[in-house]
């Protein structure tokens, strides 16, 4: 997904992709409207390693839960 669309990556993600061989620890969030077809849609958020992005993950999960409660 990222290799197919490098223009969608930020500088840090581009650097990580250049070094990556195998991804072991990755998290991605997709919008509710995302549809999976021949290739996965591009996530609205992704991060590696997960332990380094937990604050953002918790924030996004909380926001999604609050959106469901409305």
C-alpha angles and dihedrals in degrees: 000000000000093000090051092051109028090156088073093060128095121230094266092048091048090053092048091049092052090056097040122108102157125008112220103162116037135142128190135181121205126196116252089250093058114123123197114222131149089334130017117269117254110266122241087224134016134166145178136234096023093218089061095054101040095115090056091043092052091047093051093046091049091049091049092049091049090050090054092051094058 
